[in-house]
């Protein structure tokens, strides 16, 4: 559930701290997932490219 700005304004310090910890964890997870996705897609595309080059060299 998304929070509105007014909800955040009326949070106590403990709730704000919990929200901050949650957003940090979410950011870390998203950053890690993004890095893994980028690396794996680049790795897979390089494998695909090398296989295509091998096929072309065999045909010529």
N, CA and C atoms as a LAMMPS dump frame, in Angstrom:
ITEM: TIMESTEP
0
ITEM: NUMBER OF ATOMS
180
ITEM: BOX BOUNDS ff ff ff
-5.0000000000000000e+02 5.0000000000000000e+02
-5.0000000000000000e+02 5.0000000000000000e+02
-5.0000000000000000e+02 5.0000000000000000e+02
ITEM: ATOMS id mol type element x y z
1 1 1 N 0.839 -1.177 0
2 1 2 C 0 0 0
3 1 3 C 0.886 1.241 0
4 2 1 N 0.625 2.144 -0.897
5 2 2 C 1.401 3.372 -0.964
6 2 3 C 0.951 4.35 0.104
7 3 1 N 1.898 5.147 0.553
8 3 2 C 1.584 6.149 1.575
9 3 3 C 1.545 7.52 0.927
10 4 1 N 0.688 8.347 1.447
11 4 2 C 0.653 9.729 0.957
12 4 3 C 1.63 10.567 1.784
13 5 1 N 1.927 11.761 1.317
14 5 2 C 2.836 12.644 2.05
15 5 3 C 2.288 12.977 3.427
16 6 1 N 0.995 13.151 3.537
17 6 2 C 0.417 13.486 4.844
18 6 3 C 0.577 12.331 5.831
19 7 1 N 0.537 11.093 5.34
20 7 2 C 0.759 9.94 6.228
21 7 3 C 2.16 9.984 6.827
22 8 1 N 3.13 10.322 6.004
23 8 2 C 4.513 10.369 6.474
24 8 3 C 4.712 11.505 7.465
25 9 1 N 4.043 12.613 7.258
26 9 2 C 4.184 13.752 8.171
27 9 3 C 3.748 13.415 9.588
28 10 1 N 2.768 12.553 9.724
29 10 2 C 2.217 12.255 11.044
30 10 3 C 2.745 10.948 11.643
31 11 1 N 3.822 10.433 11.1
32 11 2 C 4.431 9.226 11.664
33 11 3 C 5.297 9.607 12.861
34 12 1 N 5.382 8.706 13.844
35 12 2 C 6.304 8.971 14.95
36 12 3 C 7.719 8.561 14.535
37 13 1 N 8.689 8.854 15.381
38 13 2 C 10.087 8.594 15.02
39 13 3 C 10.365 7.115 14.783
40 14 1 N 9.777 6.259 15.573
41 14 2 C 9.986 4.818 15.396
42 14 3 C 9.475 4.364 14.022
43 15 1 N 8.3 4.833 13.637
44 15 2 C 7.736 4.465 12.337
45 15 3 C 8.597 5.001 11.2
46 16 1 N 9.103 6.231 11.358
47 16 2 C 9.968 6.805 10.321
48 16 3 C 11.266 6.008 10.203
49 17 1 N 11.79 5.569 11.342
50 17 2 C 13.008 4.761 11.324
51 17 3 C 12.749 3.424 10.625
52 18 1 N 11.644 2.786 10.942
53 18 2 C 11.285 1.52 10.292
54 18 3 C 11.113 1.707 8.786
55 19 1 N 10.468 2.786 8.391
56 19 2 C 10.284 3.075 6.968
57 19 3 C 11.629 3.3 6.289
58 20 1 N 12.515 3.994 6.968
59 20 2 C 13.843 4.244 6.424
60 20 3 C 14.612 2.936 6.227
61 21 1 N 14.564 2.057 7.221
62 21 2 C 15.235 0.758 7.097
63 21 3 C 14.649 -0.063 5.956
64 22 1 N 13.335 -0.029 5.841
65 22 2 C 12.672 -0.767 4.769
66 22 3 C 13.102 -0.244 3.4
67 23 1 N 13.138 1.076 3.244
68 23 2 C 13.513 1.631 1.94
69 23 3 C 14.977 1.341 1.615
70 24 1 N 15.846 1.334 2.636
71 24 2 C 17.245 0.975 2.391
72 24 3 C 17.366 -0.467 1.901
73 25 1 N 16.659 -1.369 2.555
74 25 2 C 16.693 -2.772 2.137
75 25 3 C 16.128 -2.946 0.731
76 26 1 N 15.05 -2.26 0.458
77 26 2 C 14.447 -2.329 -0.869
78 26 3 C 15.417 -1.81 -1.921
79 27 1 N 16.088 -0.704 -1.627
80 27 2 C 17.061 -0.133 -2.56
81 27 3 C 18.208 -1.113 -2.797
82 28 1 N 18.707 -1.727 -1.708
83 28 2 C 19.794 -2.702 -1.86
84 28 3 C 19.358 -3.885 -2.709
85 29 1 N 18.166 -4.376 -2.44
86 29 2 C 17.66 -5.516 -3.202
87 29 3 C 17.496 -5.147 -4.667
88 30 1 N 16.895 -3.984 -4.926
89 30 2 C 16.667 -3.57 -6.312
90 30 3 C 18 -3.324 -7.011
91 31 1 N 18.951 -2.735 -6.323
92 31 2 C 20.258 -2.49 -6.929
93 31 3 C 20.946 -3.807 -7.26
94 32 1 N 20.893 -4.757 -6.319
95 32 2 C 21.516 -6.061 -6.548
96 32 3 C 20.834 -6.78 -7.704
97 33 1 N 19.5 -6.76 -7.715
98 33 2 C 18.757 -7.425 -8.789
99 33 3 C 19.058 -6.776 -10.132
100 34 1 N 19.173 -5.459 -10.146
101 34 2 C 19.486 -4.747 -11.387
102 34 3 C 20.874 -5.133 -11.887
103 35 1 N 21.832 -5.181 -10.972
104 35 2 C 23.187 -5.571 -11.371
105 35 3 C 23.219 -6.99 -11.92
106 36 1 N 22.532 -7.897 -11.256
107 36 2 C 22.501 -9.29 -11.711
108 36 3 C 21.845 -9.378 -13.087
109 37 1 N 20.735 -8.681 -13.272
110 37 2 C 20.041 -8.72 -14.561
111 37 3 C 20.899 -8.149 -15.675
112 38 1 N 21.563 -7.026 -15.408
113 38 2 C 22.413 -6.423 -16.435
114 38 3 C 23.58 -7.346 -16.776
115 39 1 N 24.213 -7.898 -15.752
116 39 2 C 25.356 -8.777 -15.985
117 39 3 C 24.931 -10.019 -16.754
118 40 1 N 23.842 -10.636 -16.321
119 40 2 C 23.421 -11.876 -16.978
120 40 3 C 22.978 -11.623 -18.41
121 41 1 N 22.29 -10.511 -18.661
122 41 2 C 21.859 -10.242 -20.035
123 41 3 C 23.057 -9.947 -20.935
124 42 1 N 24.057 -9.215 -20.417
125 42 2 C 25.26 -8.951 -21.209
126 42 3 C 26.032 -10.243 -21.453
127 43 1 N 26.116 -11.072 -20.423
128 43 2 C 26.825 -12.347 -20.552
129 43 3 C 26.138 -13.247 -21.572
130 44 1 N 24.822 -13.347 -21.471
131 44 2 C 24.08 -14.197 -22.407
132 44 3 C 24.153 -13.663 -23.832
133 45 1 N 24.097 -12.347 -23.998
134 45 2 C 24.182 -11.797 -25.35
135 45 3 C 25.581 -12.004 -25.932
136 46 1 N 26.609 -11.955 -25.092
137 46 2 C 27.96 -12.206 -25.608
138 46 3 C 28.128 -13.668 -26.011
139 47 1 N 27.52 -14.578 -25.256
140 47 2 C 27.554 -15.998 -25.638
141 47 3 C 26.83 -16.199 -26.963
142 48 1 N 25.673 -15.576 -27.091
143 48 2 C 24.9 -15.694 -28.329
144 48 3 C 25.698 -15.146 -29.508
145 49 1 N 26.328 -14.002 -29.319
146 49 2 C 27.123 -13.395 -30.383
147 49 3 C 28.289 -14.298 -30.773
148 50 1 N 28.975 -14.859 -29.794
149 50 2 C 30.112 -15.724 -30.125
150 50 3 C 29.651 -16.989 -30.852
151 51 1 N 28.5 -17.514 -30.491
152 51 2 C 27.972 -18.689 -31.202
153 51 3 C 27.606 -18.341 -32.64
154 52 1 N 27.014 -17.171 -32.826
155 52 2 C 26.67 -16.739 -34.182
156 52 3 C 27.931 -16.552 -35.019
157 53 1 N 28.959 -15.984 -34.414
158 53 2 C 30.219 -15.808 -35.142
159 53 3 C 30.836 -17.159 -35.495
160 54 1 N 30.755 -18.103 -34.569
161 54 2 C 31.268 -19.451 -34.849
162 54 3 C 30.5 -20.108 -35.99
163 55 1 N 29.189 -19.957 -35.991
164 55 2 C 28.368 -20.527 -37.072
165 55 3 C 28.744 -19.911 -38.411
166 56 1 N 28.904 -18.599 -38.422
167 56 2 C 29.248 -17.909 -39.667
168 56 3 C 30.632 -18.308 -40.164
169 57 1 N 31.561 -18.494 -39.256
170 57 2 C 32.907 -18.883 -39.687
171 57 3 C 32.916 -20.309 -40.238
172 58 1 N 32.061 -21.162 -39.705
173 58 2 C 31.979 -22.53 -40.225
174 58 3 C 31.329 -22.572 -41.604
175 59 1 N 30.396 -21.67 -41.845
176 59 2 C 29.707 -21.642 -43.131
177 59 3 C 30.585 -21.087 -44.243
178 60 1 N 31.521 -20.227 -43.897
179 60 2 C 32.37 -19.588 -44.922
180 60 3 C 33.587 -20.372 -45.22
